[in-house]
Amino acid sequence: MKSWVYYGIMVSILYAGWILVEEYYIKNGYDIIEMVLLSIILAGVLAGFLFYNADRPMFYKIRDSKYWVGIVAIAVFIIITNIVYAQALKKSNNSGYVAALSETHIALVAIGAYILYKSKFSSYGIIGMVLILIGAIFLCI
């Protein structure tokens, strides 16, 4: 298998753990939005520590305004996505459905990558995206 497949599997496992931890706290009455926001702050502090202690020189990028626009855009997406996801978990009876429905982003990313970056599709990839979208429709019925 290609190395990206291993990373993809690791992300899937980590993501499942994250969802299950959030659901545990939701089911036990914690304010999940507050917890998500505090988690993001902690992640930022830890990332800052890692950035500061990195062996490779990264600080030359700090002066590039386009670099900062990207950082702010990513931060905004992370915060909004986490808040919306936590709300979906809070209102759902089954966190698996929320997780499955959120995975429709795969098709959106593939289409966006095709349009923006001229990425290629395989016939299996197209079939997979269609199946994902059909599954999402069945979850919503």
Buried (B, 14 or more C-beta within 10 A) or exposed (E): EEEEEEEEEEEEEEEEEBBEEBBEBBEEEEEBEEBBBEBBEEEEEEEEEEEEEEEEEEEEEEEEEEEEEEEEEEEEEBEEEBBEBBBBBBEBEEBEBBBBBBBBEBBEEBEEEEEEEEEEEEEEBEEBBEEBBEBBEEBEE
